[in-house]
Amino acid sequence: MKVFLNVVLSAVLLTACASPMPDWVNSASKKYPSEQYLIGRGQAPKADEARDRARADLAKIFEVSVTVESQDVQIFRLQTAKDKTAKSADEYPDQTSRQIITRADQIIEAIQIADVWRDPQIKTYHALAILPRQQATQRLRQEIARLDAVTGTYLETARNSGDPLRKIGATQQALDAQMQRVGYQKSLRNVDPVAQEKESAWSTAQLNADLSDLLKRAHIAVKVKADMPKGFAAQVERILAAAGFLIDTGEKPDYVLDTQLTLEDLGWREGQYWQRGILLISLRETANERVRGSKQWDIKAAAAPDHAVSIQRARDQAVSILRKELRDSLLGFAAP
């Protein structure tokens, strides 16, 4: 009987000592009203995990702007592409998801964990993440002002440069900065719906049109090794055209895109023929043979029961890489 009473008493004491469920678990927080704070909630078996989930929940406010803006870019580019090959999302996949919008990392780093509560019955932790709206608004405005400043610098570089590739690179950076600005502006609307917006001095549509015009001025010829399969050069040319560049088949192009695919036959293993290799591109000026940039990718092991099919799968992998990476790589060579 005494043991029973002790057990009951212990249970009562534990229940009495357990902190009551705070209001923010299932409803609004009185201490951190939504008018003044951005709120995120997290639930997990471990406290640290709950804190991380709360931070991630709050960060969605900014990440949604990133996702929406990336989708807007995809729609814009597909609608404004003049080349039929560029209208295919399969031909132009990576450009629609370029990392032109970045998360507001500095803002997210300011998120604080205001409270953690453990549910005594189901033994899980609840965490509350907060971020003062005023603080987030100020940082977003600072970032927007910075992006406007760097846009002006990039465009000044483009205007003053006599190098076609440098013009392209600087204009691309200006466009990237303004697209980031659009993302931050959308985040600002989420943080402060009544905030007065400051319009940008530049139109992203006009910057994109200017970039497209500059790309067409850079005449590029495609050159592949003689042992490349028939049609490989034509595939590279289509990908290059889809990226917005002008293909030059004459004797005096401005640039030559050297493309080399080297395959290593690994022989018969595990009931299949295996291939692996290296894909290498290099952009050089024809006037002085100056190499403006090079990049290579590993071709992962490709296998097939038929030897010829294994080779074709390796080549298809190379084509897929170029569809995803060629435009960004060339624009990287053009960066100031």
N, C-alpha and C positions, 0 to 999 in steps of 0.2 A: 504493500500500500504506500509505504514511504517512497519507494522507487518511482511508483506511478505518479505520485504528487510532484516529485522532483522533475520528472519528464514534462508534465503539464506546465509547471512553473517556468521551466526553461523555454518552452514553446511560446508562452505568453510574453516572456521577457524579450525573446527574439522578435516577435511580432511588434512589440511596443517600440523596440529600438530601430526597426526598419523604417527608413525614411519614406514618407508618403510620396505617391506618384506626383511629379511636378506637372504643372498645367501644360507645358510645351510638348509633352509626349503625344497627346492626342488632340491638342487644340492650340490656339494662339498663346503666346507668352505675354504675360502682363509686364514682366520686367524688361523684355526686349520686344516692344511693339513693332509690327511690320512697317509702320510709317517711318520708323527710324533705323530699323535693322533689316538686313537680308538674313534669312534663316535657312539652316540646313539641318536635317535630322538623320541619324544613323542608328541601326540596331544590329547587334552581333553577339555571339557567345563570349567574346573577349572585349575588354574595354578599349584597347588600342584599335581593334578592328572597327568598333563602333565609332570611334573618333574619326578614323579615316573615311568611313562611309558618310559621316555627317559633312566632312569637308567636301567630299565628292558631290554630295547632294546639293550643296550650296554652289559649287563651281559650275554646275549645270546651267546656271543662269547665264554664264559667259560662254560656255561651250555650245549652247544652242545657237547663239549668234554666229559662231564659227561654222556650224553645220549648215545653217540656213544660207549663209553667204556663199559657202562652197557650192551648194546646189544652184544658187543664182548664177554663179560664174559658169557652171556647166551649161545651164539653159541658154545663157547669153552667147556663149561661144558656139554652141551648136546652131543657134538661130542666125548668127551673123557670119558663119563660115560661107565663103563663096565657092570654094573648091568642093566638088561633090564628095571626094574622098574624105574631106575633113568633116563632113556631116555625120559620119559614122562614129558613134560612141566607142565602138570596138577599135577603130583605127586611131582614136584620139583619147584613150582612157585616162592617161596619167595627167594630162593637162587640165582635165575637169576637176581633178582633186589635188592640184598643186598646193603646196603648203604656203599659200599666199596669205592665209589668215592664221594668226597665231593666237593661242590662248593668252588671256591677260594674266600672265604668270605672276607679275609683281603684285597685282591686285589679289590674286588667289592666295599668295603667300601671307597676306595680311589677315586671313581668316583665323578666328580664334575659337577655341572650344570653351564655351561658357559654362557648361554643366554636363555631368555624367551621372546617370541614375541606374541602379541595378534592380531589376524586378525580382523580388524575393521568391516569387512563386515559380516562374519559368526560368529563372537563373540567367537571364540575358541582360545585356547592358544597352542603355539608350544614351546617345550623346547629342548635344545641341551645339551646332556651329553658328557663329554670328559674324557679321561684317557690317559696321556702320555705313549706312547709305551715303552719308556726307563724305566719308573717307573714300569710298569707292568712286563716287562722282568726281571728286577732285583728281584722283589718279587717272581716271579715264580721260578727263579733259586735258591733263598734262600729256598723255600719250597721243591724243589726237593732234595737239599742237606740235609735238615732236615730229609726227609723221608728215604734217604739212610742211614743216621746215626742211626735212630731208627730201621730200618730193621736189621742192624748188631747187635744191642743190643738184639732184639727179638730172632734172630737165635742163638746167644751165650747162651741165657737163655735156649733155646730148647736143645742145645747140652749138657749143663751141668746138666740138670734136670733128675732125676731118676723117676720122676712122669710121667706116660704116659699121663695123662690128661693135665698136665702142658706143656708137649712137644707139644701136639696138639694145645693148646691155644696160645702158643708163635709162633708156625709156622703159625697159622691162622693170627695172628696180623702182622707177617712179610709179608705174602701174601697180606693182606689188604693194608699195607703201599706201597707195590710195585705197586698194582693196582691203588692206588691214584696217584702214581708217573706217571704212564702211562697217566692218565687223565691230569695232569699238563703239561706233555710233549707235549700232543696234543694242549693244550691251548697255550703253548709257540710257537708252529709252527704257530698258527693263529695270535699271537701277533707280532712275528718276524720271517717271513718265511725264512730268510737267517741265522737265529741263528744256531751256531754250536752245535749240540746235544752231550751231554755226556751220553754215554751208561751206563746202569745200570750194576752193578756187579752180579746181580741176574736175573735169568729167571723166569718170572711168571709161565710159563708152568712147569718148574722143581719144583718150590715151591708148585704148585698145586698137582703135582705128589707125592712129599714128604708128603704133608698133607694127601692125599688119602691113602698112605701106613701106616701112623700113625693111621688113623682112623680105619683101618682094624686090627690093633694090639690091639685095645681096645675092648675086648670081653664083650658084653652087653646082659643080659637076660631081657626079658620083663615080668613084673608081673602085673596082673590086679586083681581087687577084684573078688571074686567068683560069685557075683551077676551080673557081666557084661554080656552082651549078647554074644551068641556064635559067634565067628568070630571077636570079637573086638580086642582081643590080636593079632590075625594074621594081622589085619589091621595096628596096631601099629608097628608090626615087619616089615611089608613091607615099611612103612614110614621111619623107622629107617635104613633099608637097603638102601633105596633110598638116604638117607642122607650120605651114605658112611661108616656106622659103620658095624661091623661084629656081626651078631646075634649068641649068644651062647645058645644052648639048653641043654648043659651038666649040671653037678652038681656044677661045680666050675667056674662060670664066674667071670670076674674081677669086673664087676659092674652090678647092677640091676636097671632097670628103672621101678619104681613103678608108675603106671598110675591109676588114680581114677576119675571116672565121677559120680558125685552125682546130681541127678535130683529131682526137687521139682514139684509135680503135682499141678497145679493151678486150676484144675477143668474145668468145662464148663462155658464159658463166650462168649457172643456175637456170639453164634452159632458155637463155636469151642472149642476143648480141648487145654489147654495151658500147656507148660512145660518151666521151666527155671532151671539153675543149675550152677555147678562149675566143671571145669576140672583142675585137679591137677597132676603135674608130679614131681617126686623126683628121683635124681640119687644118689645112695649110693654104697660105696665100700663093697664088700663081705668079705674082709679080716678083717676089723675092724668095719663094720657097720657105717663108717663115711659118713655123707650126704654131697655130694659135691655141691649140689644146688637144689633148688626147685622153681617152678613157677606155678601160677594158672591163669586161664582165666574164665571170666563169660560167661556162655552160655545164650545168649539172648533169650527172650521168643520165643518159637517155637509153632506154632498152626496148627491144622488140624481138619476137621470134625470128623475124626476117632481117637479114643484114642491111638491106637497102632501106627498109623501114626505120631501123634504128638511126641511120644517118639522117633520114628525112626528119625524124622527130627532133634530133639535135639542131638541125637547121631551122625548124619551126620555132624552137625555143629561142634561137637567136633573133628571129624576126619579131617574136613577141616582146623581147627585151627592147628592141629598137622602137617598137610602137610606144612603149611606156616611157622610155628614157631619152630618146634621141633629141627631142626638142629642148628639154631641160639641160641636157649636156651641152648642146650648141650655144644656148643662151648663157650657160656658165662660162664657156670660152669667151663670150662677148662681154662679160662683166668688166667694168672699169677696174 
